[in-house]
Amino acid sequence: MTAPGADAPGGRPVPAAGDPATDPGARPVWATVDLGAVRHNVALLRRLASPAALCAVVKADAYGHGAVAVAVAALEGGATWLAVAMVEEGAELRAAGIDAPVLVLSEPPPAAMPEVVAQRLTPTVYSRPGVQALALASARAGVVTDVHVKVDTGMHRVGVDRRDLLGLVAEVSDDPALRFAALWTHFPVADGVDADDRAFTRAQVAALDEVRGELTTAGLPPPLVHAANSAGAIAFPEARLDMVRAGIALYGACPFPVVDPAVEEVLARTGAGDLRPVLSLRAEVTMVRRLPSSARPSYGRLRPLAGTATVATVPLGYADGVPRRYFTAGGTVLVGGRRRRLAGMVTMDQIVVDCGAGDDVAVGDEVVLIGDQGDESVTATEWAGVLGTIAHEVFCGIGKRVPRVVVDGRGTS
């Protein structure tokens, strides 16, 4: 008998009675989220980054994995900070009873600053209007709010320019309603494998060190300094500083889109190659038919079958996060422990799978889109390679109508 919420052999998860977190719903499609894998990954990343603290990035509903459940598991695994993109995401964590420090990674709009204060979030700031709005909201609430100041060291997306950093930090430090708590930056190419990318990241680390020195000389030393994302924490030990912000590695995906021999060596040396995937995406066959080689299944009738074949219909499509180009680019799924290519264009609610000349596929058989089956495995990183994107987008693209079934199947290492 399978444990509540665990994947039943060859079939759907068995829900715990009355527990919506383990109930896959009526449609035979589900994504399993393993909290034990979250704790394992956090423990591994903590050991790698030590003595730096670990901040678990749970923005965008934890990359589609479920923010509250992942946040709790990450804290249990040893993370001491959480990070979100928006005030609303931080408020969701607070509503769930999570009391850990929550960093808002982008400066909130001025109108959102009262909610930042009310929810006891730690905002990033990088503009004078942002600082002024936060100071006003904090003063009106009668509290002192910690502030993380982000400096632009080369990504050129958000962050205060180096030339304006000292003035902004002075403005924060001079306001009795604010406390300058940290200085940070972000890396655009820490996951790069060529010499230019590595040199650029090292130059960013050097620039951050320089501005920290300038602030210290001015009597404004930052109490905390952080820069490294997942790739930075793994590949650049000098970037770990006081805290690392783990995003994609938290979810068990390799942060390097290209794994060359140098990256393999880094993964082996740091132990980051032992990250465990947190999410799997599965469904069941809902219809089976035998079709001749002349058949061209699905919209557009784009490709004939290679020969007489068993074609299985599976009830999820691009509305659930399987892009149409997964067919045109040659993506595969697992059925019966074997890789099978799609037989036709992905539709909104369904895919069709070419199961070959055999007829050993039946309604109710498990189909694995991301995860393991037998000796085979399909990963989000593989999807990203097929689709020309990154695992982050693959995870975030899995639609809300795919139930997340929360399990705890692997423990903490």
C-alpha positions as semicolon CSV with decimal commas, in nm:
position;residue;x (nm);y (nm);z (nm)
1;M;0,000;0,000;0,000
2;T;0,136;0,342;-0,090
3;A;0,169;0,616;0,167
4;P;-0,076;0,905;0,141
5;G;0,037;1,137;-0,132
6;A;0,298;0,896;-0,267
7;D;0,302;0,789;-0,630
8;A;0,118;0,460;-0,666
9;P;0,303;0,212;-0,890
10;G;0,179;0,265;-1,244
11;G;-0,095;0,500;-1,134
12;R;-0,205;0,814;-0,958
13;P;-0,111;0,934;-0,607
14;V;-0,321;0,802;-0,322
15;P;-0,458;1,105;-0,135
16;A;-0,464;1,134;0,240
17;A;-0,824;1,155;0,355
18;G;-0,951;1,510;0,333
19;D;-0,606;1,655;0,252
20;P;-0,612;1,880;-0,056
21;A;-0,230;1,886;-0,061
22;T;-0,222;1,518;-0,159
23;D;-0,531;1,500;-0,380
24;P;-0,451;1,505;-0,755
25;G;-0,808;1,589;-0,850
26;A;-1,038;1,434;-1,109
27;R;-0,818;1,470;-1,416
28;P;-0,532;1,216;-1,428
29;V;-0,258;1,481;-1,434
30;W;-0,043;1,583;-1,138
31;A;0,289;1,731;-1,033
32;T;0,451;1,574;-0,729
33;V;0,655;1,804;-0,501
34;D;0,894;1,623;-0,267
35;L;0,970;1,829;0,043
36;G;1,235;1,583;0,152
37;A;1,427;1,673;-0,163
38;V;1,396;2,043;-0,073
39;R;1,551;1,979;0,268
40;H;1,824;1,765;0,113
41;N;1,914;2,039;-0,137
42;V;1,916;2,309;0,130
43;A;2,143;2,101;0,352
44;L;2,380;2,039;0,061
45;L;2,389;2,408;-0,037
46;R;2,444;2,513;0,323
47;R;2,745;2,285;0,352
48;L;2,878;2,418;0,024
49;A;2,836;2,785;0,119
50;S;2,933;2,765;0,486
51;P;2,989;2,982;0,680
52;A;2,763;3,198;0,464
53;A;2,392;3,190;0,546
54;L;2,146;3,050;0,294
55;C;1,848;3,241;0,156
56;A;1,586;3,023;-0,016
57;V;1,432;3,202;-0,315
58;V;1,060;3,116;-0,321
59;K;0,933;3,384;-0,558
60;A;0,679;3,298;-0,830
61;D;0,510;3,045;-0,599
62;A;0,850;2,879;-0,545
63;Y;0,902;2,850;-0,921
64;G;0,564;2,679;-0,944
65;H;0,637;2,427;-0,668
66;G;0,422;2,592;-0,397
67;A;0,571;2,877;-0,195
68;V;0,446;2,800;0,155
69;A;0,530;2,429;0,156
70;V;0,873;2,486;0,001
71;A;0,950;2,775;0,236
72;V;0,870;2,566;0,543
73;A;1,081;2,275;0,416
74;A;1,371;2,507;0,329
75;L;1,370;2,656;0,677
76;E;1,360;2,306;0,825
77;G;1,661;2,219;0,609
78;G;1,863;2,508;0,745
79;A;1,783;2,816;0,537
80;T;1,761;3,127;0,755
81;W;1,621;3,370;0,498
82;L;1,352;3,358;0,231
83;A;1,330;3,576;-0,078
84;V;1,034;3,683;-0,291
85;A;0,982;3,918;-0,583
86;M;0,670;4,101;-0,468
87;V;0,512;4,224;-0,147
88;E;0,208;4,003;-0,210
89;E;0,432;3,696;-0,211
90;G;0,579;3,795;0,123
91;A;0,232;3,855;0,266
92;E;0,133;3,502;0,162
93;L;0,421;3,360;0,368
94;R;0,328;3,571;0,669
95;A;-0,039;3,466;0,641
96;A;0,080;3,104;0,661
97;G;0,254;3,177;0,992
98;I;0,610;3,192;0,858
99;D;0,811;3,430;1,075
100;A;1,157;3,406;0,915
101;P;1,318;3,711;0,752
102;V;1,172;3,766;0,403
103;L;1,371;3,971;0,152
104;V;1,181;4,146;-0,129
105;L;1,424;4,128;-0,420
106;S;1,297;4,430;-0,614
107;E;1,217;4,771;-0,470
108;P;0,843;4,781;-0,393
109;P;0,638;5,065;-0,541
110;P;0,595;5,359;-0,302
111;A;0,226;5,274;-0,256
112;A;0,321;4,926;-0,132
113;M;0,560;5,044;0,141
114;P;0,296;5,052;0,420
115;E;0,226;4,684;0,349
116;V;0,600;4,609;0,355
117;V;0,613;4,753;0,705
118;A;0,290;4,589;0,818
119;Q;0,411;4,245;0,703
120;R;0,757;4,292;0,856
121;L;0,928;4,231;0,522
122;T;1,283;4,336;0,442
123;P;1,273;4,552;0,130
124;T;1,539;4,609;-0,129
125;V;1,577;4,975;-0,220
126;Y;1,774;5,152;-0,491
127;S;1,600;5,487;-0,548
128;R;1,539;5,802;-0,345
129;P;1,158;5,785;-0,393
130;G;1,166;5,428;-0,265
131;V;1,368;5,522;0,041
132;Q;1,146;5,821;0,116
133;A;0,823;5,621;0,084
134;L;0,958;5,345;0,306
135;A;1,081;5,593;0,567
136;L;0,740;5,759;0,580
137;A;0,555;5,428;0,614
138;S;0,795;5,309;0,880
139;A;0,775;5,633;1,079
140;R;0,395;5,629;1,069
141;A;0,397;5,273;1,204
142;G;0,643;5,368;1,478
143;V;0,897;5,101;1,381
144;V;1,248;5,081;1,239
145;T;1,270;4,886;0,911
146;D;1,580;4,703;0,794
147;V;1,684;4,791;0,439
148;H;1,894;4,602;0,184
149;V;2,047;4,836;-0,074
150;K;2,110;4,684;-0,418
151;V;2,395;4,820;-0,626
152;D;2,425;4,768;-1,001
153;T;2,762;4,608;-1,077
154;G;2,691;4,522;-1,438
155;M;2,359;4,349;-1,490
156;H;2,192;4,684;-1,564
157;R;1,840;4,577;-1,474
158;V;1,774;4,735;-1,133
159;G;2,000;4,868;-0,860
160;V;2,153;5,201;-0,767
161;D;2,441;5,323;-0,982
162;R;2,779;5,303;-0,808
163;R;2,815;5,682;-0,834
164;D;2,494;5,731;-0,635
165;L;2,542;5,452;-0,382
166;L;2,708;5,649;-0,104
167;G;2,440;5,918;-0,110
168;L;2,158;5,666;-0,101
169;V;2,309;5,466;0,184
170;A;2,369;5,789;0,375
171;E;2,004;5,883;0,329
172;V;1,897;5,544;0,465
173;S;2,138;5,562;0,758
174;D;2,041;5,918;0,849
175;D;1,670;5,834;0,876
176;P;1,571;5,720;1,226
177;A;1,294;5,500;1,083
178;L;1,537;5,296;0,869
179;R;1,837;5,074;0,932
180;F;2,101;5,001;0,668
181;A;2,116;4,624;0,704
182;A;2,283;4,493;0,386
183;L;2,447;4,566;0,052
184;W;2,393;4,332;-0,240
185;T;2,417;4,278;-0,614
186;H;2,319;4,019;-0,875
187;F;2,509;3,817;-1,137
188;P;2,386;3,786;-1,497
189;V;2,643;3,530;-1,618
190;A;2,760;3,328;-1,318
191;D;2,623;3,027;-1,506
192;G;2,838;3,104;-1,810
193;V;3,116;2,867;-1,905
194;D;3,339;3,080;-2,128
195;A;3,631;3,293;-2,011
196;D;3,452;3,625;-2,073
197;D;3,157;3,527;-1,854
198;R;3,381;3,411;-1,571
199;A;3,590;3,727;-1,594
200;F;3,274;3,941;-1,587
201;T;3,147;3,771;-1,270
202;R;3,483;3,808;-1,099
203;A;3,484;4,177;-1,194
204;Q;3,143;4,212;-1,031
205;V;3,275;4,056;-0,711
206;A;3,569;4,297;-0,719
207;A;3,337;4,593;-0,779
208;L;3,118;4,494;-0,486
209;D;3,427;4,470;-0,265
210;E;3,537;4,814;-0,379
211;V;3,206;4,981;-0,298
212;R;3,191;4,804;0,037
213;G;3,533;4,957;0,109
214;E;3,411;5,299;0,006
215;L;3,111;5,271;0,237
216;T;3,329;5,152;0,524
217;T;3,571;5,442;0,474
218;A;3,273;5,678;0,486
219;G;3,164;5,530;0,820
220;L;2,877;5,331;0,667
221;P;2,996;4,969;0,670
222;P;2,730;4,723;0,549
223;P;2,649;4,468;0,821
224;L;2,571;4,201;0,559
225;V;2,689;4,160;0,199
226;H;2,547;3,911;-0,051
227;A;2,581;3,849;-0,423
228;A;2,576;3,481;-0,521
229;N;2,283;3,309;-0,685
230;S;2,286;2,930;-0,728
231;A;2,551;2,932;-1,002
232;G;2,760;3,190;-0,822
233;A;2,752;2,995;-0,497
234;I;2,871;2,678;-0,671
235;A;3,128;2,814;-0,914
236;F;3,266;3,123;-0,738
237;P;3,365;3,058;-0,374
238;E;3,479;3,420;-0,340
239;A;3,120;3,531;-0,411
240;R;2,960;3,347;-0,119
241;L;3,032;3,634;0,122
242;D;2,782;3,656;0,411
243;M;2,481;3,494;0,240
244;V;2,393;3,310;-0,083
245;R;2,055;3,324;-0,252
246;A;1,965;2,977;-0,381
247;G;1,698;2,967;-0,648
248;I;1,706;2,698;-0,917
249;A;1,944;2,472;-0,721
250;L;1,693;2,466;-0,436
251;Y;1,458;2,282;-0,674
252;G;1,722;2,029;-0,774
253;A;1,802;2,158;-1,123
254;C;2,156;2,225;-1,237
255;P;2,207;2,603;-1,261
256;F;2,440;2,569;-1,559
257;P;2,255;2,540;-1,892
258;V;2,569;2,397;-2,054
259;V;2,753;2,127;-1,860
260;D;3,102;2,108;-2,005
261;P;3,395;1,920;-1,843
262;A;3,487;2,223;-1,632
263;V;3,133;2,249;-1,496
264;E;3,122;1,874;-1,431
265;E;3,440;1,910;-1,228
266;V;3,290;2,193;-1,022
267;L;2,969;1,996;-0,961
268;A;3,166;1,690;-0,850
269;R;3,405;1,887;-0,630
270;T;3,133;2,085;-0,455
271;G;2,883;1,801;-0,428
272;A;2,628;2,007;-0,622
273;G;2,588;1,716;-0,859
274;D;2,395;1,544;-0,581
275;L;2,104;1,788;-0,594
276;R;1,770;1,604;-0,600
277;P;1,483;1,703;-0,831
278;V;1,191;1,828;-0,626
279;L;0,914;1,814;-0,889
280;S;0,790;1,546;-1,124
281;L;0,510;1,586;-1,379
282;R;0,295;1,283;-1,459
283;A;-0,034;1,188;-1,623
284;E;-0,225;0,883;-1,740
285;V;-0,320;0,762;-2,085
286;T;-0,688;0,831;-2,153
287;M;-0,726;0,681;-2,501
288;V;-0,534;0,434;-2,719
289;R;-0,573;0,365;-3,093
290;R;-0,385;0,183;-3,368
291;L;-0,315;0,405;-3,667
292;P;-0,161;0,337;-4,009
293;S;0,155;0,502;-4,134
294;S;-0,054;0,739;-4,343
295;A;-0,208;0,897;-4,030
296;R;-0,103;1,248;-3,931
297;P;-0,238;1,306;-3,578
298;S;-0,338;1,637;-3,420
299;Y;-0,376;1,995;-3,546
300;G;-0,202;2,078;-3,868
301;R;-0,146;1,712;-3,959
302;L;0,222;1,800;-3,952
303;R;0,395;1,463;-3,955
304;P;0,299;1,114;-4,069
305;L;0,369;0,820;-3,844
306;A;0,681;0,624;-3,932
307;G;0,473;0,308;-3,957
308;T;0,165;0,146;-3,813
309;A;0,171;0,258;-3,450
310;T;-0,010;0,268;-3,120
311;V;-0,094;0,629;-3,041
312;A;-0,185;0,729;-2,685
313;T;-0,377;1,040;-2,588
314;V;-0,265;1,212;-2,266
315;P;-0,483;1,484;-2,106
316;L;-0,254;1,783;-2,070
317;G;-0,128;2,041;-2,314
318;Y;0,002;2,391;-2,358
319;A;-0,245;2,530;-2,102
320;D;-0,065;2,307;-1,852
321;G;0,289;2,402;-1,948
322;V;0,374;2,173;-2,240
323;P;0,465;2,422;-2,515
324;R;0,365;2,352;-2,875
325;R;0,731;2,358;-2,971
326;Y;0,795;2,056;-2,747
327;F;0,659;1,859;-3,043
328;T;0,834;2,050;-3,321
329;A;1,168;2,044;-3,133
330;G;1,154;1,668;-3,074
331;G;1,068;1,641;-2,706
332;T;0,994;1,300;-2,556
333;V;0,796;1,151;-2,267
334;L;0,822;0,818;-2,086
335;V;0,565;0,542;-2,126
336;G;0,635;0,190;-2,009
337;G;0,988;0,288;-1,908
338;R;1,075;0,391;-2,264
339;R;1,120;0,725;-2,435
340;R;0,840;0,805;-2,679
341;R;0,819;1,103;-2,907
342;L;0,503;1,303;-2,959
343;A;0,292;1,196;-3,255
344;G;0,152;1,539;-3,333
345;M;0,125;1,901;-3,231
346;V;0,061;1,980;-2,864
347;T;-0,293;2,112;-2,816
348;M;-0,435;2,319;-2,533
349;D;-0,554;2,025;-2,326
350;Q;-0,397;1,710;-2,475
351;I;-0,093;1,554;-2,634
352;V;-0,068;1,245;-2,851
353;V;0,225;1,007;-2,805
354;D;0,372;0,770;-3,064
355;C;0,419;0,445;-2,873
356;G;0,559;0,254;-3,171
357;A;0,459;-0,070;-3,336
358;G;0,378;-0,256;-3,014
359;D;0,033;-0,259;-2,860
360;D;0,139;-0,287;-2,495
361;V;-0,001;0,053;-2,394
362;A;-0,338;0,080;-2,222
363;V;-0,574;0,341;-2,081
364;G;-0,458;0,425;-1,729
365;D;-0,087;0,370;-1,797
366;E;0,143;0,628;-1,641
367;V;0,308;0,890;-1,862
368;V;0,608;1,078;-1,722
369;L;0,683;1,419;-1,866
370;I;0,936;1,519;-1,598
371;G;1,072;1,256;-1,362
372;D;1,180;0,892;-1,351
373;Q;1,021;0,577;-1,486
374;G;1,211;0,250;-1,482
375;D;1,571;0,320;-1,579
376;E;1,485;0,632;-1,777
377;S;1,456;0,993;-1,666
378;V;1,341;1,320;-1,820
379;T;1,452;1,637;-1,641
380;A;1,347;1,999;-1,653
381;T;1,701;2,076;-1,768
382;E;1,649;1,841;-2,063
383;W;1,322;2,018;-2,144
384;A;1,509;2,348;-2,134
385;G;1,765;2,220;-2,381
386;V;1,494;2,100;-2,620
387;L;1,301;2,425;-2,593
388;G;1,598;2,663;-2,599
389;T;1,526;2,807;-2,256
390;I;1,616;2,745;-1,890
391;A;1,472;2,516;-1,624
392;H;1,331;2,816;-1,437
393;E;1,088;2,885;-1,724
394;V;0,996;2,518;-1,753
395;F;0,896;2,500;-1,385
396;C;0,715;2,834;-1,385
397;G;0,526;2,734;-1,698
398;I;0,352;2,437;-1,540
399;G;-0,002;2,572;-1,516
400;K;-0,213;2,627;-1,208
401;R;-0,465;2,368;-1,317
402;V;-0,203;2,095;-1,266
403;P;-0,249;1,988;-0,903
404;R;0,065;1,992;-0,689
405;V;0,069;1,676;-0,477
406;V;0,295;1,733;-0,178
407;V;0,492;1,433;-0,055
408;D;0,785;1,386;0,180
409;G;0,960;1,086;0,040
410;R;1,335;1,121;0,072
411;G;1,428;1,268;0,404
412;T;1,712;1,507;0,482
413;S;2,078;1,426;0,430
